[in-house]
Amino acid sequence: MIPRENSNTPKRGDDGRRPPGDQTAGEAAREAGDGSGSAAGPGAGDAGTAAGTPEAATRAATESAAESAAARAAEAAAEAAARDERTATPGRTAAGRVRGRPADGLRLVPDPTPELPTPSVPPPLVSAEPSDSSGPHDSSGPSGPSSDPRVLAVRRFKEFGRRLRALRLGGSVVLLAVALTAGSVAVGALRDDGTGTAVAAAAPGVMSPAALNGGDLEANIKALQAHLRGQPKDFGGWATLGLAYVEQARTKGDPSRYPQAERALRRSLDLRPGNEQALTGRAALAAARHRFDEALGYADRVLKENPYSERALCSRIDALVELGRYAEASKAADTADDRRPGIPVFTRYAYVRELRGDVRTARRVLEQALATAATPGDIAYVAAQLGQLAWNQGDYATALTDYARALAADENYLPALEGRARVLAARGERATAVAAMEQVVARFPLPGPLVELGELYEERGGEGDRARAADQYALVDAWTALARAGGVNADLDTALAAADHGDRASALRAARAEYARRRTVHTADALAWALHMGGRDAEALRYAREAAATGYRNALFLYHRGTIERATGHEQDGLASLRAALRLNPGFSTLGARQARAALEDAK
C-alpha cells in the first residue's frame, strides 16, 4: 500500500484526535499484514478459500455476521430515530470503528433529512407516473440462485433481512429520507468497467443500498409523492424524491427517470437555494448521466461548505476516477477515509486500489467492509463487489461464494445475479448460464447483460440462436437511444457493443468522443479496440498500452492488447498478452476467450 500523506484535517474526535479504534481503510489494511484477508491472486482458478469448501466458508462467515448484525440492528433503528447530528461539524461517530473493530460500532446517519409528517393524499401535484415495478423474482427454478448450494448455505439470512427491512422501512416516508442520507452513501462506488453492465456500483447515487430492494423503493417513491402533494414546499422531500428517481433509473435500467429526477432536484433548489441535499443529488444525477465534470463541480461546491459531507466526499472520488484523474482520486479516497470512514468510503477506497493493481489491499478492505455491514442491502452490495473482484482475477470458486452471500441477503440483487451467470458461463455450465442471463435480461435489459446473452446464444449455435443473438444486440441500440433521450452520455456503451456487434464506424466515432471527454483506462481500451476493428491497428496500439498504464489487471484489456500487438507485427508480445489474459481469467468473455484460444492454437 502506498504510504498515506500527512494531513492537517481534524479527525473525528471533538478535540481533533480520532478516538481509539477509529481506524481508516489505510490503517486497517496495513495492520492486517500480508497474512490476513483472502485476497485472490492470479491463477487462483477454482482453488476455493482457506476455509475449505466455498459452502463451509460461506456458512462460517454468515453465521458470525448474523450474530453480530442482529445485535446491531435494534441499536441502529433506535439511533436512526433519535439522531440529529449535522455533518458540517466534525464530531463523534462510530463509523470509523467498523473496520478495525466490527462489533464496536455502527454507521450513523450523517445528513438527516428533516422529519416528514404523515403523508396525506390530496389531488396530484407531483408526477404520479407508475413505477415499472417487477413482481417477485422466481428464483426457485433449476437455474435460479436458490438452487446454488452456496445460497442455500446462507438462506437463514433471509429472515433476518426481512425483519430488518420491516424495522427500517415500514412504509414510512421518514425512514426513506433517513435511508437516502444514511451512511451507505451511494449504491457503491461508480465502476465504469467498460462493459455497460451493472457492476456493484454501476452508477453513483446517494442512498443506502438497504433502502433499494425492489418493492421498498417503489412503495417509498409513491409515499414521497403523496407527501409532497400535501407539503409541496418541503425542499428536503423534493431532494429525496429526486435521489429516489436516480436510483430507480439505475435499478430498473430506465434512463427516462433522469428527467424526473432533474425536475425534483431543481424544485428543491428553487425552494431552498444551495441546500446540500439537492446539490449532492445533482452530483449523483450528473454522474449517472456520465457528466463527470458536472458531478465534480457539485461535489466540490458542497465540500466547500461542509468538508465532512459523506455523500460529497464519495461523489468526488467517483468523478475523479471516471475522469481518469487517478492520482487525485487516490488522495480524495485517503481524505474521505480520514474524515468519514465507513462502507461507502471503504468500497471506493478498494476500487481505487484495484485500478492501481493492488488487488490484495482491495480485497482486504472489502472484507473489512463486509464484516461491518449490518443490513441486507449493505451485505449484498459489498459481497457483490467482492465477487466482481474475484471474477476479475479468475477465482471462480471465491466469486460464486461472494455472489452467494449477496443473494442470500437479497435474492434479486442485479450485480450478483449477473455476476453469477458470467461465472457459470466461464466454468462451462452453459445451459445454466444462458437461463440465468435470460432472467437478468428479462428484468434489467442493460447493454452488458444483453451483449453477454447474445454471445452465449451465438456460441450455443442452436436453431434460432443467431436470430436471438441479433435481437439482443438490437436491444442494446434501443437502450442507447432511450439513454440519450434521458440525457445520458452513452458513447462508451455504444463503442463497446458496436465494435463487436454493430456499426464499426459508429463505434469509432463514439469511442473518440468519449476519450476526448475523459481519459480513463476504460475509454483508452474502448478506443483501441474500435480502432482495431476499423483497421487502424498502428494508431490503436498506443491506446491499448495506455489502458495498462495504471497496473489495472483486466483480462479483456490484455486480450485486446494482444490482438492489436499481433496485428502490428509484435507477434511474440501479442502471444504473451493473450496467454496472460487467459491465465488471469480463462473465461473473461464468451467471444474473446474463444478467439484468444484459437489464436494461440494457430500460432503453434
MOHU-V330312 format. One record per backbone hydrogen bond with DSSP energy under -0.5 kcal/mol. NH is the residue of the N-H (numbers start at 1). CO is the residue of the C=O. E is the energy in kcal/mol with one decimal. If there is no record, write none. Layout:
NH|CO|E + NH|CO|E
This chain:
11|16|-1.2 + 16|13|-1.7 + 22|19|-2.1 + 23|21|-1.8 + 23|96|-0.5 + 28|24|-2.6 + 29|25|-2.5 + 30|26|-2.1 + 31|27|-2.7 + 32|28|-2.0 + 33|29|-1.0 + 36|33|-1.3 + 41|39|-0.7 + 43|393|-0.5 + 44|41|-1.5 + 44|393|-0.5 + 47|44|-1.8 + 49|52|-1.2 + 52|49|-1.8 + 57|53|-2.5 + 58|54|-2.7 + 59|55|-2.5 + 60|56|-2.5 + 61|57|-2.4 + 62|58|-2.7 + 63|59|-2.1 + 64|60|-1.8 + 65|61|-2.3 + 66|62|-3.0 + 67|63|-1.9 + 68|64|-2.0 + 69|65|-3.0 + 70|66|-2.5 + 71|67|-1.4 + 72|68|-1.6 + 73|69|-1.6 + 74|70|-0.8 + 75|71|-0.7 + 76|72|-2.7 + 77|73|-2.2 + 78|74|-2.1 + 79|75|-2.7 + 80|76|-2.6 + 81|77|-1.5 + 82|78|-1.6 + 83|79|-1.8 + 87|110|-0.6 + 89|86|-1.1 + 90|88|-0.6 + 97|94|-1.5 + 98|94|-0.5 + 98|95|-1.3 + 101|97|-3.1 + 104|101|-2.1 + 105|101|-0.6 + 110|108|-0.5 + 110|181|-0.6 + 111|181|-1.3 + 112|85|-0.6 + 133|131|-2.2 + 139|137|-1.1 + 144|141|-1.3 + 146|139|-1.4 + 147|144|-1.6 + 148|145|-1.4 + 151|148|-0.7 + 152|148|-2.3 + 153|149|-2.1 + 154|150|-0.6 + 154|151|-1.2 + 155|152|-1.2 + 157|154|-2.1 + 158|155|-2.1 + 160|156|-0.9 + 161|157|-2.5 + 162|158|-2.4 + 163|159|-2.4 + 164|160|-2.5 + 165|161|-2.5 + 166|162|-2.2 + 167|163|-2.0 + 168|164|-2.6 + 169|165|-3.2 + 170|165|-0.9 + 172|169|-3.0 + 176|172|-1.5 + 177|173|-2.3 + 178|174|-2.1 + 179|175|-2.6 + 180|176|-2.7 + 181|177|-0.8 + 181|178|-0.9 + 182|179|-1.4 + 185|183|-2.0 + 188|186|-2.4 + 191|201|-2.3 + 192|190|-0.6 + 193|191|-1.6 + 199|197|-1.6 + 202|199|-1.2 + 208|179|-1.3 + 211|208|-1.8 + 212|209|-2.0 + 214|212|-1.7 + 216|213|-1.8 + 217|214|-0.7 + 218|214|-1.6 + 219|215|-2.9 + 220|216|-2.1 + 221|217|-2.2 + 222|218|-1.9 + 223|219|-2.0 + 224|220|-2.5 + 225|221|-2.5 + 226|222|-2.3 + 227|223|-2.6 + 228|224|-2.6 + 229|225|-1.4 + 230|226|-1.1 + 230|227|-0.7 + 231|227|-2.0 + 234|231|-1.8 + 235|233|-1.3 + 238|234|-2.0 + 239|235|-2.1 + 240|236|-2.5 + 241|237|-2.4 + 242|238|-2.4 + 243|239|-2.2 + 244|240|-2.2 + 245|241|-2.2 + 246|242|-1.8 + 247|243|-2.2 + 248|244|-2.5 + 249|245|-2.4 + 250|246|-1.8 + 251|247|-2.9 + 252|248|-2.3 + 253|249|-1.0 + 254|249|-1.5 + 255|253|-0.6 + 257|254|-1.7 + 258|255|-1.7 + 260|256|-0.6 + 261|257|-2.3 + 262|258|-2.6 + 263|259|-2.2 + 264|260|-2.3 + 265|261|-2.5 + 266|262|-2.3 + 267|263|-2.2 + 268|264|-1.9 + 269|265|-2.1 + 270|266|-2.2 + 271|267|-1.9 + 272|268|-2.4 + 275|272|-1.9 + 279|275|-2.0 + 280|276|-2.7 + 281|277|-1.8 + 282|278|-2.4 + 283|279|-1.9 + 284|280|-2.1 + 285|281|-2.6 + 286|282|-2.7 + 287|283|-2.2 + 288|284|-2.4 + 289|285|-1.6 + 290|287|-1.9 + 291|286|-3.3 + 292|290|-0.8 + 295|291|-1.9 + 296|292|-2.4 + 297|293|-2.0 + 298|294|-2.3 + 299|295|-2.4 + 300|296|-2.7 + 301|297|-1.9 + 302|298|-2.0 + 303|299|-2.5 + 304|300|-1.6 + 305|301|-0.8 + 305|302|-1.0 + 306|302|-2.7 + 309|306|-1.9 + 310|308|-0.6 + 313|309|-2.6 + 314|310|-2.4 + 315|311|-2.6 + 316|312|-2.3 + 317|313|-1.7 + 318|314|-2.4 + 319|315|-2.5 + 320|316|-2.3 + 321|317|-2.6 + 322|318|-2.5 + 323|319|-1.2 + 324|321|-1.5 + 325|320|-2.3 + 326|324|-1.5 + 329|325|-2.2 + 330|326|-2.4 + 331|327|-1.9 + 332|328|-2.6 + 333|329|-2.3 + 334|330|-2.0 + 335|331|-2.5 + 336|332|-2.6 + 337|333|-2.3 + 338|334|-1.9 + 339|335|-2.5 + 340|336|-3.0 + 344|183|-0.6 + 346|342|-3.1 + 347|343|-2.3 + 348|344|-1.2 + 349|345|-2.9 + 350|346|-2.5 + 351|347|-1.9 + 352|348|-2.5 + 353|349|-1.8 + 354|350|-2.4 + 355|351|-2.5 + 356|352|-0.9 + 356|353|-0.5 + 357|354|-2.2 + 358|353|-2.5 + 359|357|-1.5 + 362|358|-1.9 + 363|359|-2.6 + 364|360|-2.3 + 365|361|-2.6 + 366|362|-2.1 + 367|363|-2.5 + 368|364|-1.9 + 369|365|-2.3 + 370|366|-2.7 + 371|367|-2.1 + 372|368|-0.9 + 372|369|-0.8 + 373|369|-0.8 + 373|370|-0.8 + 379|375|-2.6 + 380|376|-2.7 + 381|377|-2.3 + 382|378|-2.6 + 383|379|-2.6 + 384|380|-2.0 + 385|381|-1.5 + 386|382|-2.2 + 387|383|-2.2 + 388|384|-2.4 + 389|385|-2.3 + 390|386|-2.4 + 391|387|-2.7 + 392|388|-2.4 + 393|389|-1.0 + 393|390|-0.6 + 394|391|-2.0 + 395|390|-2.4 + 396|394|-1.4 + 397|45|-0.8 + 399|395|-2.2 + 400|396|-2.7 + 401|397|-1.9 + 402|398|-2.6 + 403|399|-2.8 + 404|400|-2.2 + 405|401|-2.0 + 406|402|-2.0 + 407|403|-2.6 + 408|404|-2.1 + 409|405|-1.2 + 410|406|-2.2 + 413|410|-1.8 + 414|412|-0.6 + 417|413|-2.2 + 418|414|-2.9 + 419|415|-2.4 + 420|416|-2.5 + 421|417|-1.8 + 422|418|-2.2 + 423|419|-2.2 + 424|420|-2.4 + 425|421|-2.0 + 426|422|-2.3 + 427|423|-2.0 + 428|425|-1.4 + 429|424|-2.3 + 430|428|-1.8 + 433|429|-2.3 + 434|430|-3.0 + 435|431|-2.2 + 436|432|-2.4 + 437|433|-2.8 + 438|434|-2.4 + 439|435|-1.6 + 440|436|-1.7 + 441|437|-2.7 + 442|438|-2.2 + 443|439|-1.0 + 443|440|-0.7 + 444|440|-3.2 + 446|444|-2.5 + 448|196|-2.3 + 450|446|-2.2 + 451|447|-2.6 + 452|448|-2.3 + 453|449|-2.7 + 454|450|-2.4 + 455|451|-2.4 + 456|452|-2.1 + 457|453|-2.4 + 458|454|-2.3 + 459|455|-2.4 + 460|456|-2.2 + 461|457|-2.3 + 465|462|-2.0 + 466|462|-0.5 + 468|464|-2.1 + 469|465|-2.7 + 470|466|-2.2 + 471|467|-2.0 + 472|468|-1.7 + 473|469|-2.1 + 474|470|-2.1 + 475|471|-1.9 + 476|472|-1.4 + 477|473|-1.3 + 478|474|-1.9 + 479|475|-2.8 + 480|476|-2.5 + 481|477|-2.1 + 482|478|-2.2 + 483|479|-2.9 + 484|480|-2.5 + 485|481|-2.0 + 486|482|-1.4 + 487|484|-1.6 + 488|483|-2.7 + 489|289|-2.4 + 490|488|-1.0 + 494|490|-2.3 + 495|491|-2.8 + 496|492|-2.2 + 497|493|-2.2 + 498|494|-2.7 + 499|495|-1.7 + 500|496|-0.8 + 501|497|-2.4 + 502|498|-2.0 + 504|502|-0.7 + 507|503|-2.1 + 508|504|-2.1 + 509|505|-2.2 + 510|506|-2.5 + 511|507|-2.5 + 512|508|-2.5 + 513|509|-2.2 + 514|510|-2.5 + 515|511|-2.4 + 516|512|-1.9 + 517|513|-1.2 + 518|514|-2.2 + 519|323|-0.9 + 520|518|-1.0 + 524|520|-2.3 + 525|521|-2.0 + 526|522|-2.4 + 527|523|-2.2 + 528|524|-2.4 + 529|525|-2.5 + 530|526|-2.3 + 531|527|-2.5 + 532|528|-2.2 + 533|529|-2.8 + 534|530|-1.2 + 535|532|-2.1 + 536|531|-3.2 + 540|536|-1.8 + 541|537|-1.9 + 542|538|-0.5 + 543|539|-0.7 + 544|540|-2.1 + 545|541|-2.1 + 546|542|-1.8 + 547|543|-1.8 + 548|545|-1.0 + 549|546|-1.7 + 551|548|-1.1 + 554|552|-0.9 + 558|554|-1.8 + 559|555|-2.4 + 560|556|-2.5 + 561|557|-2.8 + 562|558|-2.8 + 563|559|-2.4 + 564|560|-2.2 + 565|561|-2.9 + 566|562|-2.1 + 567|563|-1.9 + 568|564|-1.3 + 569|566|-1.5 + 570|565|-2.7 + 571|569|-1.4 + 574|570|-2.7 + 575|571|-2.6 + 576|572|-2.2 + 577|573|-2.2 + 578|574|-2.3 + 579|575|-2.4 + 580|576|-2.3 + 581|577|-2.2 + 582|578|-2.0 + 583|579|-2.4 + 584|580|-2.4 + 585|581|-2.4 + 588|585|-1.7 + 593|589|-2.2 + 594|590|-0.8 + 595|591|-2.1 + 596|592|-2.4 + 597|593|-2.1 + 598|594|-2.0 + 599|595|-2.2 + 600|596|-2.1 + 601|597|-2.3 + 602|598|-2.5 + 603|599|-1.4 + 604|601|-1.1
